[in-house]
């Protein structure tokens, strides 16, 4: 869109009436107003709303819903008193069944638009066992006086939070104790095991009225009844109940027989490696974080068929001497490095499962794999993050029967 095509100017605080047409990339509903793309927080496609402009960019504007003139049948009353002022949740106003279908639509759109992968079999979104109270981890912003809360994505206004409905009770209990006593820091991370009762609060806090341990180096959480040690810099899924379903989807899709060598790339603290070890002959787990590997080795105690390889996935794959039958890729939000995908194609494992929390980078990487040697069989979206637009995906790929590569072929 060019500036010349805009028919009028917009300014923060201005109220406009718009017809909402589609979902934006960050969970807003999108409208066109006098040549502007307007992304409206708290709207639903198909609605007619009055929106107040929050911020104006060069080519678009951000706004929030202040009045719904023609509501969607999928509109519900948000239960959280902070909803709207805090943008941590985007879809509390959207019926849960519609959240699930919208997430599937976002996956289909990204696969088509970014990956040129039309006609992919995308399953219905797997619902989360808990729609609220599921998160085991919160990162709070701290303002003067030790007030803890979150920052509005567009206005950058601070919102004090005394109880977050996405957090499980253990996190909210810690928040109630810490509130107004952490003024010596600007950011505070709180983790709490949902079933273990063990917590991690970083950084170390000194306050004469705080009767609570802080500055822990690790905490314990659990998936499927198995405990995992997680150090402060290490990644661990925030929704452990849904993580159990994620493991089930991956396990069933791999169709393991017990004779395979499984490669777990971006292994973190070893969640996949540990929980799938009993299903295979051997697990090779790649992780570059030494802290995460130390955790993973403890988490895998007693499992003699798990070997950890320390280094970046793209580097380790170049020198891998054992050829895996199946691979689980679970990279960070940025996806896989091109050299990692190229090495994977040269290894030519028969099965690849790609787990992703970002549909855009997933679609980009799947496009490369499908252009080279793989067929994309299906994609399963899972709702790891209810009340938000974020969606976890599991993509299942199989080495193409007419591929010129054979397993372990390292020729160019």
C-alpha positions in Angstrom: 0.0 0.0 0.0 1.4 3.4 -0.9 0.9 6.6 1.1 -0.8 8.1 -1.9 -3.6 5.6 -1.7 -4.6 6.7 1.8 -7.6 9.0 1.7 -7.3 10.4 5.3 -5.0 10.5 8.2 -5.3 8.6 11.5 -4.2 9.7 14.9 -4.0 7.9 18.3 -7.3 8.4 20.2 -9.4 8.7 17.1 -12.5 6.5 17.0 -13.5 4.8 13.7 -16.3 2.4 12.7 -14.9 -0.6 10.8 -16.1 -3.9 9.4 -13.7 -6.6 10.5 -12.7 -8.9 7.6 -10.0 -11.4 8.7 -7.5 -12.4 11.3 -4.2 -10.5 11.5 -0.9 -12.1 12.3 -0.9 -11.3 16.0 -4.4 -12.3 16.8 -6.2 -9.0 16.0 -9.1 -8.7 13.6 -8.2 -6.8 10.4 -10.2 -4.1 8.6 -9.6 -1.6 5.9 -10.4 2.0 6.6 -9.8 4.8 4.1 -6.9 3.0 2.6 -5.4 2.0 5.9 -4.9 -1.6 7.2 -6.3 -1.4 10.7 -5.5 -4.3 13.2 -8.2 -4.3 15.9 -7.5 -5.9 19.3 -10.7 -7.5 20.7 -12.5 -7.9 17.4 -13.8 -10.9 15.5 -13.9 -11.2 11.7 -17.5 -10.5 10.5 -18.2 -7.9 13.2 -18.9 -4.2 12.9 -17.2 -2.4 15.7 -16.1 1.1 16.9 -12.4 1.0 17.3 -10.1 3.5 19.0 -6.7 4.0 17.3 -3.8 3.2 19.7 -0.8 3.6 17.4 -0.2 4.7 13.8 2.6 3.2 11.8 3.8 4.1 8.3 1.6 1.5 6.5 -1.0 0.4 9.1 -2.6 1.3 12.4 -3.3 -0.6 15.6 -6.6 -0.1 17.4 -8.8 -1.7 20.1 -12.5 -2.4 20.2 -14.5 0.0 22.3 -18.0 -0.8 21.1 -19.5 -3.8 19.2 -22.3 -2.7 16.9 -22.8 -6.1 15.2 -21.4 -8.9 17.3 -20.3 -12.3 16.2 -22.2 -15.4 17.5 -18.7 -16.5 18.7 -18.3 -13.5 21.0 -18.1 -14.3 24.8 -17.5 -12.1 27.8 -13.8 -12.1 28.8 -13.5 -13.3 32.4 -10.3 -11.5 33.2 -10.5 -7.9 34.7 -7.3 -7.0 32.9 -8.3 -8.1 29.5 -7.7 -5.4 26.9 -5.5 -3.3 29.1 -3.1 -6.2 29.2 -2.5 -7.7 25.7 -0.9 -11.0 27.0 -4.2 -12.7 26.0 -5.7 -11.9 22.6 -8.7 -14.1 22.4 -10.6 -14.2 25.7 -13.5 -12.6 23.9 -13.6 -15.6 21.5 -15.5 -18.8 22.2 -13.1 -21.7 22.6 -14.4 -23.7 19.7 -13.8 -20.7 17.5 -10.3 -20.3 18.9 -9.5 -23.9 17.8 -10.9 -23.4 14.3 -9.1 -20.1 13.9 -5.8 -21.6 14.9 -6.3 -24.3 12.2 -7.1 -21.6 9.7 -3.9 -19.7 10.6 -1.9 -22.9 10.0 -3.5 -23.5 6.6 -2.9 -19.9 5.6 0.8 -20.0 6.5 1.4 -23.3 4.8 -0.2 -21.9 1.6 1.2 -18.3 1.7 4.7 -18.9 3.0 5.3 -22.6 2.1 3.4 -22.9 -1.2 2.0 -26.0 0.3 -1.7 -26.0 -0.7 -3.9 -28.9 -0.1 -2.0 -30.2 2.9 -4.0 -32.4 5.3 -4.3 -30.2 8.4 -6.1 -31.9 11.2 -8.5 -30.2 13.6 -6.7 -28.4 16.5 -6.2 -30.6 19.5 -7.8 -28.8 22.5 -5.9 -28.1 25.7 -7.1 -30.0 28.8 -7.1 -26.6 30.6 -8.4 -23.4 29.0 -7.1 -21.3 31.9 -4.7 -21.9 34.7 -2.3 -23.8 32.5 1.0 -21.8 32.5 3.9 -22.8 34.7 6.1 -19.8 33.8 5.6 -16.0 33.9 8.0 -13.2 33.2 6.9 -10.0 34.9 7.9 -6.5 34.3 8.7 -4.6 37.5 8.0 -0.9 38.0 8.7 1.6 40.8 7.9 0.3 44.3 8.2 -3.3 43.1 4.9 -3.4 41.3 4.7 -6.5 39.1 2.7 -6.7 35.8 2.8 -6.7 32.1 3.2 -4.1 29.3 0.6 -3.4 26.7 2.0 -4.4 23.3 1.1 -1.2 21.4 0.7 1.6 24.0 3.6 0.3 26.1 1.6 1.2 29.2 2.4 -0.9 32.3 -0.5 -2.9 33.8 -0.2 -4.1 37.4 -1.3 -7.8 37.7 -2.3 -9.3 41.0 -3.6 -12.6 39.5 -3.1 -13.9 36.0 -5.8 -16.3 34.9 -3.4 -18.1 32.5 -1.1 -19.0 35.4 -1.7 -22.1 37.5 -2.4 -21.5 41.2 1.2 -22.1 42.2 2.5 -19.2 40.1 -0.3 -16.8 41.3 0.5 -17.8 44.9 4.1 -16.7 44.4 3.0 -13.5 42.7 0.9 -12.6 45.7 3.9 -13.0 48.0 6.3 -11.2 45.7 4.1 -8.3 44.7 5.5 -4.9 45.9 8.7 -6.5 47.3 10.9 -6.8 44.2 11.8 -3.2 43.4 15.5 -3.9 43.0 15.0 -5.5 39.6 13.1 -4.6 36.4 12.2 -8.1 35.3 11.2 -11.1 37.3 10.9 -14.7 36.1 8.6 -17.1 38.1 8.4 -20.8 37.4 6.4 -23.3 39.4 6.0 -27.1 38.9 2.2 -27.8 38.6 2.5 -31.2 40.3 5.9 -30.9 42.0 5.3 -27.8 44.1 8.9 -26.7 43.4 9.5 -23.2 42.2 12.2 -21.0 40.6 12.3 -17.3 41.0 15.0 -15.2 39.3 16.9 -13.0 40.0 17.8 -13.3 43.7 15.8 -10.8 45.7 16.7 -9.1 49.0 13.8 -7.6 50.9 13.4 -7.6 54.6 9.7 -8.5 54.4 10.1 -11.3 51.9 9.8 -14.7 53.5 10.5 -16.7 50.4 13.5 -18.3 48.8 14.6 -16.7 45.5 17.5 -17.0 43.1 17.2 -20.8 42.7 19.3 -22.3 39.9 16.6 -24.9 38.8 13.2 -26.3 39.6 11.3 -29.5 39.0 8.4 -30.1 36.7 6.7 -33.2 35.3 5.2 -34.7 32.2 3.4 -38.0 32.2 4.4 -38.5 35.8 8.2 -38.2 34.9 10.0 -35.4 36.7 12.3 -33.1 34.8 15.0 -30.9 36.2 14.9 -27.5 34.5 17.7 -24.9 35.1 16.9 -21.2 35.0 18.3 -20.6 31.4 16.7 -23.8 30.0 13.5 -24.0 28.0 10.6 -26.1 29.1 7.0 -26.2 27.8 4.6 -23.9 29.8 1.6 -26.2 29.4 2.6 -29.6 30.8 -0.9 -31.2 30.4 -0.9 -30.4 26.7 2.7 -31.4 26.4 1.6 -34.9 27.4 -0.8 -34.9 24.4 1.9 -33.5 22.2 4.1 -36.5 23.1 1.3 -38.8 22.3 0.7 -37.2 18.9 4.4 -37.4 18.0 4.7 -41.0 19.2 1.7 -42.3 17.3 2.8 -40.4 14.2 6.3 -41.9 14.2 4.9 -45.4 14.3 8.0 -46.6 16.2 8.7 -50.4 16.4 11.5 -50.4 19.0 14.3 -51.0 16.5 14.9 -47.4 15.3 17.7 -44.9 16.0 15.8 -41.7 16.8 17.5 -38.3 16.5 16.1 -35.6 18.8 17.4 -32.3 17.5 17.2 -29.1 19.7 16.6 -31.5 22.6 16.5 -29.0 25.4 16.3 -30.7 28.8 15.5 -34.0 27.1 11.7 -34.1 27.1 11.3 -36.0 23.8 14.5 -38.0 24.3 13.5 -39.3 27.7 9.8 -39.9 27.0 10.5 -41.7 23.7 13.5 -43.7 24.8 11.5 -46.8 25.7 10.0 -46.9 22.1 13.3 -47.1 20.2 16.7 -48.8 20.1 18.7 -45.7 20.7 18.2 -41.9 21.0 20.8 -39.4 19.8 19.9 -36.0 21.4 21.5 -32.8 20.1 21.5 -29.6 22.3 23.9 -26.6 22.3 23.1 -25.3 25.8 25.5 -26.9 28.3 23.0 -26.1 31.1 20.2 -27.8 29.3 22.4 -30.9 28.5 23.4 -31.1 32.2 19.7 -31.1 33.1 18.9 -33.6 30.3 21.6 -36.0 31.5 20.0 -36.0 35.0 16.6 -36.4 33.5 17.7 -39.4 31.5 19.3 -41.1 34.5 18.7 -44.9 34.2 18.2 -44.8 30.4 21.1 -46.5 28.8 20.0 -46.0 25.3 20.2 -42.1 25.3 23.3 -40.3 24.1 23.7 -36.5 24.2 25.7 -34.6 21.6 26.6 -31.1 22.7 26.7 -28.5 19.9 24.5 -26.6 17.5 22.2 -28.9 15.5 23.6 -27.6 12.2 27.2 -28.4 13.3 26.5 -31.8 14.9 24.6 -33.0 11.8 27.5 -32.3 9.6 29.7 -34.8 11.5 27.1 -37.4 12.5 28.4 -40.9 12.1 25.2 -42.8 12.9 22.3 -42.5 10.5 18.9 -42.1 12.2 15.7 -43.8 11.1 13.6 -41.0 12.4 14.1 -37.4 13.5 12.3 -35.1 15.8 13.0 -31.4 15.1 11.8 -29.0 17.8 13.7 -25.8 17.0 13.2 -22.4 18.6 10.7 -19.9 17.2 13.2 -18.9 14.5 13.2 -22.3 13.0 16.1 -24.4 11.6 19.2 -23.0 10.1 19.4 -23.7 6.3 22.6 -25.8 6.8 20.8 -28.0 9.4 18.0 -28.7 6.8 20.6 -29.4 4.1 22.4 -31.9 6.4 19.1 -33.5 7.3 18.3 -34.1 3.6 21.7 -35.7 3.1 21.1 -38.0 6.0 17.8 -38.9 4.5 16.0 -40.4 7.5 12.8 -42.1 6.5 10.6 -40.2 8.9 10.8 -36.5 10.1 8.6 -35.0 12.7 8.8 -31.2 12.9 7.4 -29.6 16.1 7.0 -25.8 15.9 5.5 -22.9 17.9 5.7 -20.6 14.9 3.7 -21.4 11.8 5.6 -18.9 9.5 9.0 -20.5 10.1 7.5 -24.0 10.1 6.0 -23.3 6.6 9.3 -21.9 5.4 11.3 -25.0 6.5 8.7 -27.5 5.3 8.9 -25.8 1.9 12.6 -26.6 1.7 12.2 -30.2 2.9 9.4 -30.9 0.5 11.3 -29.4 -2.5 14.3 -31.6 -1.7 13.2 -35.1 -0.7 10.1 -35.3 1.5 6.4 -35.6 1.3 4.3 -33.8 3.9 1.7 -36.3 5.1 -0.2 -34.2 7.6 0.0 -31.3 10.1 -1.6 -31.5 13.6 -2.2 -28.2 15.3 -2.3 -28.3 19.1 -3.6 -25.6 21.4 -0.6 -25.2 23.7 -1.6 -21.6 24.5 -5.4 -21.1 25.0 -6.7 -17.6 25.0 -3.9 -16.5 22.7 -3.3 -16.7 18.9 -0.2 -18.8 19.3 -0.5 -22.4 18.1 1.8 -25.4 18.4 2.1 -27.7 15.3 3.4 -31.1 14.6 4.3 -31.8 10.9 4.8 -35.4 9.7 7.1 -36.0 6.7 8.2 -39.1 5.0 11.1 -39.6 2.6 9.8 -39.6 -0.9 9.8 -43.0 -2.7 11.1 -41.4 -5.8 13.8 -39.4 -4.0 17.3 -39.8 -5.5 18.6 -39.9 -2.0 18.9 -43.0 0.1 19.3 -43.2 3.8 22.8 -42.1 4.8 23.6 -40.8 1.3 26.1 -37.9 1.8 26.7 -37.1 -1.8 25.8 -33.6 -3.0 
